[in-house]
Amino acid sequence: MQRKIAKFLQHLHVERAASPHTLKGYREDLETFVAYFRESDGRCPEPSGLTAVELRGYLSALHEAEYAKTSIARKLASLRSFYRFGQREGWATSNPAKALRNPRKARKLPHFLSTDEIGKLLATPPRDEALGLRDRAILETLYSAGLRVSELVGVNDGDLDFEQQIVRVRGKGRKERLAPLGSYAMRALERWLEVRKLSPKESGGREAPTFVNRFGNRLTARSVGRMLEKHLKISGLDGRTSPHTLRHSFATHLLDRGADIRSVQELLGHKSLETTQIYTHVSTSNLRRAYEKAHPRAR
């Protein structure tokens, strides 16, 4: 079992160019799978000998251990991928995980900021300091293009097209897309790039990281999170706000103002329309509140 898992992870790394974060998730999911059988049977079974009934027992144990439904669904997806690899390699004649259903999960409405709150947040970074200009450019870009924070920190100077007002983004699975940038974001980026200083190890040119720390090195996603926390405290906005909240706000505000959901799907880089549809629920709830507040016979 362990050798097969190791070969599967190698396949993900080499052939599918999985990120370290993705590899870590698959490894942990499969380690949980192995640990279940070791604890229940005292053995590490051959995966080819396991049936859908035995896998269903594993999922039941996860439910009893009060794993979140999203975690169980992810572990089941990992097993399906593992067995598909096994079929390709010839050690599995079937995929017993394929017959198992994902747990029905309640989708939480995403937290987002109102347009007034967005304006308040964007006005917080000081404009007379280099890092303040950087922070303003980061927040404007996240909100203007609806980027994931991992996409933002991966942006290089060569990805920015100031004439067309677009940025090339490398999303999940290294898939690229072009995201439009508004005039506010473009001006904020121009001001930041005028004062930015790169470290000696970060060469200039098209591959230069657009967003760097005080030492001139590429920013990390965690650094962006800490930066946002600082400005949230200053502005007094909801502490639940994260960099991803700006992406949620981007999508919600577009749909509120009549944007087509397919267009929003493309802008977000979502593979499935179902993922984007969560924002229609947010818009509907806003309409309902407005209706109940304004209509004389709503209640």
FIDOLUM-635574 format. One record per residue (C-alpha): x, y, z; residue in three letters; residue number from 1. Coordinates in Angstrom, 2 decimals. Layout:
<rs>
{r {X; Y; Z}; 'ALA'; NUM},
...
</rs>
This chain:
<rs>
{r {0.00; 0.00; 0.00}; 'MET'; 1},
{r {2.68; 2.52; 1.00}; 'GLN'; 2},
{r {4.68; 1.90; -2.19}; 'ARG'; 3},
{r {1.58; 2.41; -4.32}; 'LYS'; 4},
{r {0.76; 5.65; -2.49}; 'ILE'; 5},
{r {4.33; 6.90; -2.97}; 'ALA'; 6},
{r {4.15; 6.13; -6.69}; 'LYS'; 7},
{r {0.78; 7.86; -6.94}; 'PHE'; 8},
{r {2.12; 11.02; -5.29}; 'LEU'; 9},
{r {5.11; 10.95; -7.64}; 'GLN'; 10},
{r {2.68; 10.73; -10.57}; 'HIS'; 11},
{r {0.80; 13.80; -9.29}; 'LEU'; 12},
{r {4.04; 15.74; -8.86}; 'HIS'; 13},
{r {5.69; 14.86; -12.17}; 'VAL'; 14},
{r {2.87; 14.24; -14.65}; 'GLU'; 15},
{r {0.13; 16.48; -13.31}; 'ARG'; 16},
{r {2.37; 19.24; -11.89}; 'ALA'; 17},
{r {0.44; 19.26; -8.61}; 'ALA'; 18},
{r {1.39; 22.02; -6.18}; 'SER'; 19},
{r {3.04; 21.23; -2.82}; 'PRO'; 20},
{r {-0.24; 22.16; -1.12}; 'HIS'; 21},
{r {-2.19; 19.68; -3.27}; 'THR'; 22},
{r {0.37; 16.92; -2.70}; 'LEU'; 23},
{r {0.21; 17.51; 1.05}; 'LYS'; 24},
{r {-3.59; 17.15; 0.97}; 'GLY'; 25},
{r {-3.50; 13.88; -0.98}; 'TYR'; 26},
{r {-0.78; 12.49; 1.28}; 'ARG'; 27},
{r {-2.73; 13.30; 4.45}; 'GLU'; 28},
{r {-5.97; 11.88; 3.03}; 'ASP'; 29},
{r {-4.34; 8.58; 2.10}; 'LEU'; 30},
{r {-2.48; 8.39; 5.42}; 'GLU'; 31},
{r {-5.86; 8.70; 7.20}; 'THR'; 32},
{r {-7.15; 5.89; 4.98}; 'PHE'; 33},
{r {-4.23; 3.60; 5.87}; 'VAL'; 34},
{r {-4.44; 4.47; 9.58}; 'ALA'; 35},
{r {-8.12; 3.43; 9.69}; 'TYR'; 36},
{r {-7.37; -0.13; 8.55}; 'PHE'; 37},
{r {-4.31; -0.44; 10.76}; 'ARG'; 38},
{r {-6.34; 0.56; 13.82}; 'GLU'; 39},
{r {-9.36; -1.58; 12.96}; 'SER'; 40},
{r {-7.64; -4.70; 11.56}; 'ASP'; 41},
{r {-4.05; -4.27; 12.67}; 'GLY'; 42},
{r {-2.90; -4.48; 9.07}; 'ARG'; 43},
{r {-2.19; -2.35; 6.05}; 'CYS'; 44},
{r {-4.25; -4.04; 3.31}; 'PRO'; 45},
{r {-3.56; -4.18; -0.38}; 'GLU'; 46},
{r {-5.86; -1.56; -1.97}; 'PRO'; 47},
{r {-6.72; -3.95; -4.81}; 'SER'; 48},
{r {-8.38; -6.27; -2.28}; 'GLY'; 49},
{r {-10.72; -3.67; -0.79}; 'LEU'; 50},
{r {-14.39; -3.49; -1.74}; 'THR'; 51},
{r {-16.91; -0.66; -1.85}; 'ALA'; 52},
{r {-18.46; -2.08; 1.35}; 'VAL'; 53},
{r {-15.15; -1.76; 3.20}; 'GLU'; 54},
{r {-14.64; 1.75; 1.87}; 'LEU'; 55},
{r {-18.15; 2.64; 3.02}; 'ARG'; 56},
{r {-17.16; 1.47; 6.50}; 'GLY'; 57},
{r {-14.18; 3.83; 6.34}; 'TYR'; 58},
{r {-16.46; 6.75; 5.42}; 'LEU'; 59},
{r {-18.81; 5.84; 8.26}; 'SER'; 60},
{r {-15.89; 5.96; 10.67}; 'ALA'; 61},
{r {-15.06; 9.46; 9.41}; 'LEU'; 62},
{r {-18.65; 10.55; 10.06}; 'HIS'; 63},
{r {-18.52; 9.07; 13.58}; 'GLU'; 64},
{r {-15.26; 10.91; 14.21}; 'ALA'; 65},
{r {-17.16; 14.11; 13.28}; 'GLU'; 66},
{r {-15.06; 15.03; 10.27}; 'TYR'; 67},
{r {-16.57; 17.92; 8.33}; 'ALA'; 68},
{r {-18.58; 16.88; 5.29}; 'LYS'; 69},
{r {-16.23; 18.85; 3.07}; 'THR'; 70},
{r {-13.26; 16.92; 4.50}; 'SER'; 71},
{r {-15.00; 13.58; 3.91}; 'ILE'; 72},
{r {-15.83; 14.56; 0.33}; 'ALA'; 73},
{r {-12.20; 15.53; -0.27}; 'ARG'; 74},
{r {-10.90; 12.23; 1.18}; 'LYS'; 75},
{r {-13.33; 10.32; -1.04}; 'LEU'; 76},
{r {-12.13; 12.29; -4.07}; 'ALA'; 77},
{r {-8.55; 11.39; -3.16}; 'SER'; 78},
{r {-9.47; 7.72; -3.06}; 'LEU'; 79},
{r {-11.17; 7.92; -6.45}; 'ARG'; 80},
{r {-8.05; 9.49; -7.96}; 'SER'; 81},
{r {-5.84; 6.89; -6.24}; 'PHE'; 82},
{r {-7.85; 3.99; -7.68}; 'TYR'; 83},
{r {-8.00; 5.56; -11.15}; 'ARG'; 84},
{r {-4.22; 5.64; -11.03}; 'PHE'; 85},
{r {-4.29; 1.99; -9.90}; 'GLY'; 86},
{r {-6.40; 1.03; -12.90}; 'GLN'; 87},
{r {-3.93; 2.75; -15.18}; 'ARG'; 88},
{r {-1.04; 0.98; -13.48}; 'GLU'; 89},
{r {-2.80; -2.38; -13.58}; 'GLY'; 90},
{r {-2.97; -3.19; -9.86}; 'TRP'; 91},
{r {-6.68; -2.30; -9.62}; 'ALA'; 92},
{r {-9.31; -3.93; -11.83}; 'THR'; 93},
{r {-12.05; -1.54; -10.69}; 'SER'; 94},
{r {-12.57; 1.67; -8.73}; 'ASN'; 95},
{r {-14.57; 0.77; -5.59}; 'PRO'; 96},
{r {-14.63; 4.43; -4.50}; 'ALA'; 97},
{r {-16.52; 5.42; -7.66}; 'LYS'; 98},
{r {-19.78; 3.89; -6.42}; 'ALA'; 99},
{r {-19.74; 5.85; -3.15}; 'LEU'; 100},
{r {-21.72; 9.08; -2.93}; 'ARG'; 101},
{r {-20.32; 12.30; -1.61}; 'ASN'; 102},
{r {-21.92; 13.46; 1.63}; 'PRO'; 103},
{r {-24.59; 16.06; 1.09}; 'ARG'; 104},
{r {-23.11; 19.30; 2.29}; 'LYS'; 105},
{r {-24.73; 22.56; 3.23}; 'ALA'; 106},
{r {-23.09; 25.42; 1.40}; 'ARG'; 107},
{r {-22.37; 28.45; 3.52}; 'LYS'; 108},
{r {-22.98; 31.82; 1.99}; 'LEU'; 109},
{r {-19.62; 33.51; 1.54}; 'PRO'; 110},
{r {-18.75; 36.51; 3.68}; 'HIS'; 111},
{r {-18.37; 39.65; 1.60}; 'PHE'; 112},
{r {-18.01; 43.40; 2.09}; 'LEU'; 113},
{r {-20.42; 46.05; 0.87}; 'SER'; 114},
{r {-19.19; 48.60; -1.66}; 'THR'; 115},
{r {-18.95; 51.20; 1.13}; 'ASP'; 116},
{r {-16.88; 48.82; 3.24}; 'GLU'; 117},
{r {-14.61; 48.07; 0.28}; 'ILE'; 118},
{r {-14.09; 51.80; -0.18}; 'GLY'; 119},
{r {-13.24; 52.20; 3.49}; 'LYS'; 120},
{r {-10.71; 49.36; 3.36}; 'LEU'; 121},
{r {-9.05; 50.63; 0.19}; 'LEU'; 122},
{r {-8.63; 54.08; 1.72}; 'ALA'; 123},
{r {-6.80; 52.73; 4.78}; 'THR'; 124},
{r {-3.20; 52.19; 3.50}; 'PRO'; 125},
{r {-1.13; 55.41; 3.80}; 'PRO'; 126},
{r {-0.27; 57.03; 0.49}; 'ARG'; 127},
{r {2.97; 58.66; 1.67}; 'ASP'; 128},
{r {4.81; 55.35; 2.34}; 'GLU'; 129},
{r {6.13; 52.80; -0.14}; 'ALA'; 130},
{r {4.52; 49.87; 1.69}; 'LEU'; 131},
{r {1.28; 51.81; 1.92}; 'GLY'; 132},
{r {1.29; 52.19; -1.86}; 'LEU'; 133},
{r {2.05; 48.48; -2.16}; 'ARG'; 134},
{r {-0.82; 47.53; 0.15}; 'ASP'; 135},
{r {-3.22; 49.77; -1.75}; 'ARG'; 136},
{r {-2.14; 48.16; -5.04}; 'ALA'; 137},
{r {-2.62; 44.66; -3.57}; 'ILE'; 138},
{r {-6.12; 45.38; -2.26}; 'LEU'; 139},
{r {-7.18; 47.17; -5.44}; 'GLU'; 140},
{r {-5.90; 44.28; -7.58}; 'THR'; 141},
{r {-7.56; 41.58; -5.47}; 'LEU'; 142},
{r {-10.91; 43.35; -5.65}; 'TYR'; 143},
{r {-10.64; 44.63; -9.23}; 'SER'; 144},
{r {-9.76; 41.24; -10.76}; 'ALA'; 145},
{r {-11.28; 38.85; -8.20}; 'GLY'; 146},
{r {-7.96; 37.04; -7.76}; 'LEU'; 147},
{r {-7.11; 34.29; -5.33}; 'ARG'; 148},
{r {-4.28; 35.37; -3.05}; 'VAL'; 149},
{r {-2.07; 32.60; -4.48}; 'SER'; 150},
{r {-2.68; 34.06; -7.94}; 'GLU'; 151},
{r {-1.85; 37.56; -6.78}; 'LEU'; 152},
{r {1.53; 36.72; -5.22}; 'VAL'; 153},
{r {2.47; 34.82; -8.39}; 'GLY'; 154},
{r {2.00; 37.84; -10.66}; 'VAL'; 155},
{r {5.17; 39.05; -12.43}; 'ASN'; 156},
{r {5.75; 42.35; -14.15}; 'ASP'; 157},
{r {5.50; 40.62; -17.54}; 'GLY'; 158},
{r {1.95; 39.54; -16.68}; 'ASP'; 159},
{r {0.73; 43.14; -16.53}; 'LEU'; 160},
{r {-0.50; 44.83; -19.69}; 'ASP'; 161},
{r {-1.06; 48.48; -18.85}; 'PHE'; 162},
{r {-2.24; 49.33; -22.36}; 'GLU'; 163},
{r {-4.98; 46.68; -22.43}; 'GLN'; 164},
{r {-5.57; 46.93; -18.66}; 'GLN'; 165},
{r {-5.35; 43.19; -18.07}; 'ILE'; 166},
{r {-3.26; 40.81; -16.00}; 'VAL'; 167},
{r {-2.31; 37.24; -16.91}; 'ARG'; 168},
{r {-3.11; 34.95; -13.99}; 'VAL'; 169},
{r {-1.94; 31.42; -13.26}; 'ARG'; 170},
{r {-4.79; 29.73; -11.43}; 'GLY'; 171},
{r {-5.43; 26.25; -10.07}; 'LYS'; 172},
{r {-3.71; 23.51; -12.00}; 'GLY'; 173},
{r {-1.49; 26.18; -13.56}; 'ARG'; 174},
{r {-4.30; 27.15; -15.88}; 'LYS'; 175},
{r {-3.86; 30.66; -17.23}; 'GLU'; 176},
{r {-6.53; 33.27; -17.77}; 'ARG'; 177},
{r {-6.63; 36.97; -18.55}; 'LEU'; 178},
{r {-8.30; 39.15; -15.93}; 'ALA'; 179},
{r {-9.35; 42.76; -16.58}; 'PRO'; 180},
{r {-8.15; 45.49; -14.22}; 'LEU'; 181},
{r {-10.05; 48.68; -13.48}; 'GLY'; 182},
{r {-8.59; 52.16; -13.68}; 'SER'; 183},
{r {-8.23; 52.44; -9.88}; 'TYR'; 184},
{r {-6.18; 49.26; -9.76}; 'ALA'; 185},
{r {-4.04; 50.32; -12.70}; 'MET'; 186},
{r {-3.20; 53.67; -11.10}; 'ARG'; 187},
{r {-2.41; 51.99; -7.79}; 'ALA'; 188},
{r {-0.10; 49.53; -9.55}; 'LEU'; 189},
{r {1.69; 52.31; -11.41}; 'GLU'; 190},
{r {2.32; 54.23; -8.20}; 'ARG'; 191},
{r {3.60; 51.12; -6.44}; 'TRP'; 192},
{r {5.96; 50.14; -9.25}; 'LEU'; 193},
{r {7.46; 53.65; -9.23}; 'GLU'; 194},
{r {8.71; 53.16; -5.64}; 'VAL'; 195},
{r {9.24; 49.38; -5.50}; 'ARG'; 196},
{r {12.78; 48.13; -4.88}; 'LYS'; 197},
{r {13.78; 44.56; -5.71}; 'LEU'; 198},
{r {16.33; 42.54; -3.77}; 'SER'; 199},
{r {19.61; 41.59; -5.52}; 'PRO'; 200},
{r {18.38; 38.01; -6.01}; 'LYS'; 201},
{r {15.16; 39.18; -7.69}; 'GLU'; 202},
{r {16.17; 40.17; -11.21}; 'SER'; 203},
{r {14.26; 42.84; -13.05}; 'GLY'; 204},
{r {12.45; 42.38; -16.34}; 'GLY'; 205},
{r {9.35; 40.37; -17.14}; 'ARG'; 206},
{r {9.98; 37.75; -14.44}; 'GLU'; 207},
{r {10.32; 40.30; -11.62}; 'ALA'; 208},
{r {7.72; 39.71; -8.87}; 'PRO'; 209},
{r {5.18; 42.52; -8.87}; 'THR'; 210},
{r {4.51; 42.38; -5.14}; 'PHE'; 211},
{r {7.49; 42.20; -2.78}; 'VAL'; 212},
{r {8.19; 42.69; 0.91}; 'ASN'; 213},
{r {10.34; 45.38; 2.50}; 'ARG'; 214},
{r {13.45; 43.37; 1.58}; 'PHE'; 215},
{r {12.51; 43.19; -2.10}; 'GLY'; 216},
{r {11.58; 39.49; -2.08}; 'ASN'; 217},
{r {8.34; 38.05; -3.45}; 'ARG'; 218},
{r {5.45; 38.23; -1.02}; 'LEU'; 219},
{r {3.82; 35.07; 0.34}; 'THR'; 220},
{r {0.09; 34.47; 0.74}; 'ALA'; 221},
{r {0.53; 34.55; 4.52}; 'ARG'; 222},
{r {2.20; 37.96; 4.31}; 'SER'; 223},
{r {-0.79; 39.31; 2.39}; 'VAL'; 224},
{r {-3.08; 37.91; 5.10}; 'GLY'; 225},
{r {-1.11; 39.65; 7.84}; 'ARG'; 226},
{r {-1.12; 42.89; 5.89}; 'MET'; 227},
{r {-4.91; 42.72; 5.55}; 'LEU'; 228},
{r {-5.35; 42.00; 9.28}; 'GLU'; 229},
{r {-3.44; 45.18; 10.06}; 'LYS'; 230},
{r {-5.66; 47.33; 7.86}; 'HIS'; 231},
{r {-8.84; 45.67; 9.14}; 'LEU'; 232},
{r {-7.95; 46.73; 12.68}; 'LYS'; 233},
{r {-7.30; 50.29; 11.53}; 'ILE'; 234},
{r {-10.53; 50.49; 9.54}; 'SER'; 235},
{r {-12.67; 48.70; 12.14}; 'GLY'; 236},
{r {-14.13; 46.30; 9.58}; 'LEU'; 237},
{r {-15.28; 42.74; 10.24}; 'ASP'; 238},
{r {-12.39; 40.62; 11.50}; 'GLY'; 239},
{r {-13.68; 37.62; 9.52}; 'ARG'; 240},
{r {-12.50; 39.36; 6.36}; 'THR'; 241},
{r {-9.70; 37.54; 4.53}; 'SER'; 242},
{r {-8.01; 38.11; 1.16}; 'PRO'; 243},
{r {-10.57; 35.68; -0.29}; 'HIS'; 244},
{r {-13.35; 37.97; 0.97}; 'THR'; 245},
{r {-12.33; 40.48; -1.69}; 'LEU'; 246},
{r {-12.83; 37.76; -4.32}; 'ARG'; 247},
{r {-16.27; 37.00; -2.85}; 'HIS'; 248},
{r {-17.09; 40.72; -2.88}; 'SER'; 249},
{r {-15.95; 41.03; -6.50}; 'PHE'; 250},
{r {-18.31; 38.28; -7.66}; 'ALA'; 251},
{r {-21.24; 39.40; -5.52}; 'THR'; 252},
{r {-21.03; 43.02; -6.64}; 'HIS'; 253},
{r {-20.83; 42.03; -10.31}; 'LEU'; 254},
{r {-23.95; 39.85; -10.06}; 'LEU'; 255},
{r {-25.79; 42.48; -8.02}; 'ASP'; 256},
{r {-25.25; 44.90; -10.90}; 'ARG'; 257},
{r {-26.51; 42.57; -13.59}; 'GLY'; 258},
{r {-23.41; 40.74; -14.78}; 'ALA'; 259},
{r {-24.05; 37.44; -16.55}; 'ASP'; 260},
{r {-23.19; 34.44; -14.36}; 'ILE'; 261},
{r {-21.24; 32.76; -17.17}; 'ARG'; 262},
{r {-19.07; 35.86; -17.48}; 'SER'; 263},
{r {-18.46; 35.87; -13.74}; 'VAL'; 264},
{r {-17.51; 32.19; -13.95}; 'GLN'; 265},
{r {-14.88; 33.02; -16.58}; 'GLU'; 266},
{r {-13.57; 35.99; -14.61}; 'LEU'; 267},
{r {-13.18; 33.87; -11.47}; 'LEU'; 268},
{r {-11.57; 30.98; -13.35}; 'GLY'; 269},
{r {-14.13; 28.49; -12.03}; 'HIS'; 270},
{r {-14.18; 25.15; -13.82}; 'LYS'; 271},
{r {-17.78; 24.47; -12.87}; 'SER'; 272},
{r {-20.73; 26.87; -13.02}; 'LEU'; 273},
{r {-22.03; 25.24; -9.83}; 'GLU'; 274},
{r {-19.14; 26.82; -7.92}; 'THR'; 275},
{r {-20.11; 30.27; -9.17}; 'THR'; 276},
{r {-23.81; 29.83; -8.42}; 'GLN'; 277},
{r {-23.24; 30.29; -4.68}; 'ILE'; 278},
{r {-23.02; 34.01; -5.41}; 'TYR'; 279},
{r {-26.51; 34.05; -6.94}; 'THR'; 280},
{r {-27.81; 32.97; -3.53}; 'HIS'; 281},
{r {-26.03; 35.92; -1.95}; 'VAL'; 282},
{r {-27.59; 38.29; -4.48}; 'SER'; 283},
{r {-31.03; 36.75; -3.92}; 'THR'; 284},
{r {-30.75; 37.18; -0.16}; 'SER'; 285},
{r {-29.84; 40.83; -0.67}; 'ASN'; 286},
{r {-32.88; 41.33; -2.89}; 'LEU'; 287},
{r {-35.06; 39.66; -0.29}; 'ARG'; 288},
{r {-33.84; 41.96; 2.47}; 'ARG'; 289},
{r {-34.39; 45.01; 0.26}; 'ALA'; 290},
{r {-37.90; 43.79; -0.59}; 'TYR'; 291},
{r {-38.85; 43.16; 3.03}; 'GLU'; 292},
{r {-37.52; 46.55; 4.05}; 'LYS'; 293},
{r {-39.22; 48.55; 1.30}; 'ALA'; 294},
{r {-42.47; 46.80; 0.37}; 'HIS'; 295},
{r {-45.46; 47.89; 2.50}; 'PRO'; 296},
{r {-46.99; 44.41; 2.53}; 'ARG'; 297},
{r {-43.85; 42.29; 2.62}; 'ALA'; 298},
{r {-44.40; 41.24; 6.23}; 'ARG'; 299},
</rs>
